[in-house]
Amino acid sequence: MLDRAERGERGETIVITRGSKRLAVLAPAPGAAGRAVKDALLRQVGTLDDAFEDDVTATRDLLTLDDPWSD
């Protein structure tokens, strides 16, 4: 299995089946989007209003990070 996972590093996609039923697809992970978001924001420097940082902070404050496994 690990040998096949290494093939994924080269861009190959592996379909895992049992009989003729597809159980899973092992594929290369997509690239991180964080850099793309940062680049998009940097292209907008000077065009965003002064309240943008406050809007982002207020939005982040609305997020909750609940542990789905806790009781």
Buried (B, 14 or more C-beta within 10 A) or exposed (E): EEEEEEEBEEEEEEEEEEEEEEEEEBEEEEEEEEEEEEEEEEEEEEEEEEEEEEEEEEEEEEEEEEEEEEE
